[in-house]
Amino acid sequence: MAETSKTATLSGAFRAARDRLAGAGVENPALDARLIVEHFSGTTRKDAILMPDHVLGAEVLAAIEAAIARRTVGEPVHRILGFREFYGLKFYLSPETLEPRPDTETLVDMVLPFVRETAEREGECRILDLGTGTGAIPLALLSQVEKAVAVGADISQGALTTARRNAGELGLASRFTAKKSDWFAKISGRFHLIVSNPPYIATKDIYGLERDVRDFDPHLALDGGDDGLDPYRIIAAEAAVHLERGGKIALEIGFDQRIDVTGIFREAGYELAVARHDLAGNDRALFFQR
Ligand SMILES: C[S@@+](CC[C@H](N)C(=O)[O-])C[C@H]1O[C@@H](n2cnc3c(N)ncnc32)[C@H](O)[C@@H]1O
């Protein structure tokens, strides 16, 4: 990164970073260079256009250099920045949290009308998110529906600390409770909506995943057991006593799991009400009712 160290302007730092990432074979070098340079220099896209000759100090250049070095060896750009945007909101990450993915916005879009209608009709909508990670799903819903409240459950204490932080940063802490629980084990009460993006990769497939997922997302967030379906079986078997009358269950699934997951929930007495594709056209979200 010697070139960046010598280059003290905003545009120079960006070019050097982009060229370094391109040389290392990073997939979107210009985008990642921009995210890194902007973040560590505290500048915006507008600054890059309006003041390309803005001089960056030695400390900023050193931080950019360190970040570029991490990116060249495969660390995902949002892990380096420490946050990722989801549903237009900023979510801080930690080693214990999955990076929330754009595909999961499909799930939020699918359930949002139900959350709004329930909140209007009942005066509130109580949501339980199983395996909450950063809190991305329930916090996105709370940001859209003022009369909604949520419990975000996770078995990982580190994830819950991050989810609590995100709720606070987003001004949603008064309507969000982070709860340590092995699925339903410590959950009490009934909810209008149970939502989950559980770990759904078969154990044997984890080592074949893309390196940025396999090496940087926590395996606890990925591993769904022998066939990837264990969490769905638990949720299908135990959800009923936690659902309000007319309550629904919404799940993210792997691209090839629609038939299996629908079968698991049918056997437990649910019918598939809605199925949604993600932006790539893959099956991604299922909505069940009794
Ligand atoms: C695929 S990640 C989803 C994270 C977040 N909901 C999202 O969509 O970005 C699955 C989450 O389930 C949690 N998890 C794994 N096993 C669990 C269990 N037995 N009980 C509760 N949560 C669990 C993981 O810690 C992880 O946060």
The ligand as an ORCA input file, in Angstrom:
! r2SCAN-3c Opt
* xyz 0 1
  C     -28.763    -16.864      9.845
  S     -28.456    -16.000     11.361
  C     -29.711    -14.725     11.239
  C     -29.357    -13.455     11.933
  C     -30.362    -12.312     11.679
  N     -31.700    -12.708     12.076
  C     -30.346    -11.908     10.220
  O     -31.295    -12.246      9.506
  O     -29.401    -11.221      9.805
  C     -29.086    -17.147     12.534
  C     -29.047    -16.702     14.004
  O     -29.544    -17.789     14.804
  C     -28.811    -17.845     16.012
  N     -28.954    -19.182     16.586
  C     -28.272    -20.313     16.268
  N     -28.688    -21.348     17.020
  C     -29.652    -20.850     17.851
  C     -30.456    -21.446     18.878
  N     -30.338    -22.731     19.211
  N     -31.347    -20.640     19.510
  C     -31.452    -19.330     19.191
  N     -30.729    -18.725     18.225
  C     -29.823    -19.479     17.573
  C     -27.391    -17.474     15.599
  O     -26.625    -17.044     16.703
  C     -27.669    -16.388     14.546
  O     -27.679    -15.104     15.152
*
